[in-house]
Amino acid sequence: MQKPLIPVILALLLFAACKKDTIHNRSAVKLATYTDSSRFNKMLFVNDSLGFVVGGQRFADANVLVTHDGGFTWKPQHFPISGKGIYDITKNAAGGIYTVGFDGKLLYSHDSAKTWSFTQMDFFPATGIAFIDATHAIVVGGISFNEGKILYIDTMGTVTRRLNYSYQLNAIKMVTSQVGYICGFGAVLKTTDGGTNWDLLQVSGDNFNCMDVHGDEIWMCGASGSIFHTLNGGTTWTKFRTDNDLTKPRYFLNGILFKDSQTGWAVGENGVFLKSDNGGKDWMACDKFTTQTLRSIIICPNGELLICGDYGTLYRVDQ
């Protein structure tokens, strides 16, 4: 009996997909972070010189790296009063720096990280924060498909309102004072009234953990490797990468960034570093500079990429 050809064809397609050329980086420089145990989750530059990397061990410590030279050198700050990992960082219009972390810990500074204040919000895994205006912010978080929460806070961390969901909320981006998005476990929410109400958008299929928002254009990645794109503020979505396509390598993605409408990058587990030159339709693997899980990517003031991840991983990468 003749053996079925489908497994052979699929194997050949997968082999062909994996044989694509790798993009070679011009340089990847590992930066000193003074730790080999902390996981770094997010980064922020507030101007051409001052920047932050935040993270820590989920149950053990809160770590912040600070740079005053545009990201070339970093100095650590530790916060035993918080004692839990930090998952996001943002700033408000008045220049305040705000971070949120596990168990609802809030750290904030109003003097460019010279001193910090601490507030205990609700006890929940807080993973995202964004300001609506100079004095009001929204914090999101949750636990997989069991629990999600939105907290509305003031600049001191006082909770003024709560919304509960049945699924985890991972990240929040406010485009204007009125329009914003939250991505989470199989769901994306949108507000057009400053966070008073949230509408569930018609997109699902992954644990969406990161968005890069440029007005009405959004790229979004998921933990299982999918990448979605919208040009109209989430009314319709295009799925550029699928998490179950046997003809493509399987990636687990954590961060995505586009510098313009065509050029973007994504990072993920085991040092995965991808690049697209056509708006996200196709992705090529870049040279691996680490095998550690990568969690976030931003652009430095001088145009280089800054990428952070597990076990104290922090690299500057030339585009």
N, C-alpha and C positions, 0 to 999 in steps of 0.2 A: 504493500500500500504506500502511495506517495505521501510523504510527510507534508503537512501544511506549510505554506510559504509565509504566512503572516508573521510568525516570530522572527524568521530570518530577515524579512524586509524591515521590521521594526529595529532589529539589531543593527542593520546597515545604516538606517537613518540616524540612529543614536550615535553611531561611530562617526558618521559624517559631521554631525552637529558638534561633536566634541573635538574634531580635528581643526576647527577654525583657528586662525592665527590669534595669538595673544597680543594685546596692546602693550607695548613696552613703555613704562614710565621713564621720564628723564632722570628722576631721582626720588628717593624716599628716605627721609632722615628721621631716625628715631630720637625723640626728645626725652630728656630726663624728667621723670614724674615723682621720683623719690618713694616709689612703692612698687611692689610686684604682686600685690594681692588685691588692690582695689579695682573695682569695675567702674569705668568712666562712661557716663550715659549721654550727656549733652554738653554743648559749647555755645558761647556767645561772645561776640565782640561788640562793645558799646561805642568804640571810636577806633581810630587808626593805631592806637597803642594799647588801650586797656581791653583785656579779654579774660574769659573764665572757662574752665572745664570743671564739671561737677560729677560726683559719683560717690563711691564708698561701698562698703559691704552692707548688704541689705539690713541685717540685724545687728551690725557691730559698730559702724562708724560713718560719719559724714565728712567727705573730703571735697575741698575746692582748690583748684589750681588757679593762680592769678598771674597774668603777664602784663608788663608795662612797656614791652618793646614790640608789639604787634605779633606776638606768638612765637618768637624765637627761643625765649627762655621763660621758665615757669617756676613759681614758688608755691609750696603747699600751705594750706590752712586747714586746721582740723577743728571739729566742733563736738567735743564730748557731751555737751548739753543736749545736743540732738541725738547723736548716737545711732542714726539709721541712714541708709543709703539715700542719696539725692538723685532725682530722676528728671528734673527739668529746671530751666533757668530762663528768666525773662527780665525786661526792664519796663518801667512805666515812663510816662511823658516827663515826669519831674526828675528822671535820672536814677530812681531807686532800683536796686538790683534785688530780685526775688527768686528764691529757689523753693521747690517742694520735694518731699521725699516720703519714704515708707512710714506708715503709721501716722500720716497727716502732719508731718513736721514741716514748719515754715521757717526759713532763715531769710533775713532781708538786711540790706545795707543802704543807707542814705548818704554815705560819704565815700563812694568808690572803693568799698571793701576795706577801709581802714578799721571800721568797727561793724559788728553784726548784732542783730537782735533776733530773738527766738520766740515763736508762738506755737503752741500745741493746738491744732485744729481738731476736727473729728478724727478718730482713730480709723484710718483706712489707707490702702496703698495709693497715695497721691502720685500721679505720673505726668501731669501736664498743668500748665498755668499760662494764662494770657490776660492782659489788661483790656478792659472795655474803654476806660478813660484814665485819667491820672490818679484817681482815687478808688477805683473799683476793679476787681479782678475776678476771674472764674477759674476754679481749680477742678480737675477731673481725675478719675481713677477708678479702681475696681478690681474684681477677681474673676477672670475668665468669663464663663457664661452664667456665673452665679450672682454677681453684684456689680453695679456701676453707680457712680455718684457724681453729681455736680454740686460744688459749693460756691456760693457767692460771698466774697470777702471784701473788707476794706483794707487800707494800707497797713493796719496793725494786725491783720489776720483774723479779725472778728467775723464770724460767720453770720450773714444776714438772711440767707435763704438756702434751702437744700432741695435737690431733685434726685430721686432714686430711679435706677433702671435695673433690668434683669440681666444685663451683660456689661462686661468691662469696657470702660472708656479709657483710651490710651493717650491721646494727644489732642490739643486744641490750638487753633490758629484764628486770630481775629484779623480780618482783612481791613475793616474800617471799624468805627465805633458801633456800627449796626450789624455788619455782616461777618459771620464767622462759621467755622466748621469744627466738628469733633469726629475723630475716627476711633473705632473700637472693634470689639470682638464680633465680626460679621455685620457691622453697622456703621453708617456715617450719618451724622446729624448736621443740620444747617440752621442758623438763625439769621433773620433779617431785621430784628428789632432789638439788637443789643443784648441778646441772651435771655430775654424775657420768655420767649418760646423757642422750641427746637422742633424741626421737622425731620422725619426719617427719610433719607434719600434712597432711590432705587438702585442700590449697589450692595453686593454681598459676596460671600465666597471665600473669605480669608479673615484672619485676625489682623486687621489693618492697624499698623503700629506707627506709621510715619506719613506725613503729608508735606509736600512743598507747594506752597500756594502763591500764585502770581495773579492777583486779581481774580478773574473768572476762570483762569487756567490752573488746573491742579494736577499734580502727579502724586500717586499714592502707592505705597508698597505694603505687602503683607508678610507675616511670619512664615508662611508656606511658600513664598517666592513669587506671588502674583504681583503685577504692576498694572494699575489702572490710570486712565487719563480722562480729563474732561476739559472742554473749551468753553462751557456755558454755565459755570458755577454749580455743577453737579446735576443739572437737568438730565443729561445723558452722559454715559461713560463708555469708553473703549478699553477693552482688556488687552494690553500689549503682551504681557507674559502670563502664562497660566501655570498653576502649581501642579498640574497633572499631565503635562505634555511630555510623552516619552521620547520625543525627538530632540528635546533640549535638556541640558544639564539641570539638575535639581538644586536650587539655592534656597536658603532661608535668610530672608532679608530683614534688616532693622532700620536702615536709613536711606533716604533718597534726597538728591539735590540737583536742581537745574540752574545753570547760570544764565541761560537764555532759552528761547523756544526750541532749540535744537540740541544743545549740549548738556548732558547730565550724567550723574554717577549714582550708583547704589552700592551699599556695603552690607555685609551680613556675617553669618557664622563661618568659622574656620578660615578667616582672612579673605572672604569673598569680596572682590572689588571689581565692579562692572562699570562700563561706560557706553553711552549712547550718543551717536552723532546725528540722529534723525528724529529727535523729539520723543524718544522712548519706544519707537516701533521695534527696533532691534537693539540687542545688547551684546557687547563683547567683553570677555574676561580680560582684566588688566593683570600685569605681573603681581604676584603675591609678594608682599614684603613682611608678612607675619602669618602665622597659623591661628592666632587668637581671634576670637569673635569680635567683629567690629560693629559699633552701635550708632555712630553718628558722624556726619561729614558736613563741614562748612567751608567757606572761602575766607582765607586770611586777607588782611588789608592789602598785602602786596600781590594778591592774586593766586597764591599757592593754595592747595587744599590742606585742611587740617582734619585728621581722622582719629577718632578715639575708640577705645574698646576695653576688653577685659584684661585683668592682671597688669594694670598700669600702662596699657598700650596707648601711645600718642605719637603720631607721625605727621610731619609736613611732607606733602607730595607735590612735586612740580607737575602742572598740567601738561 
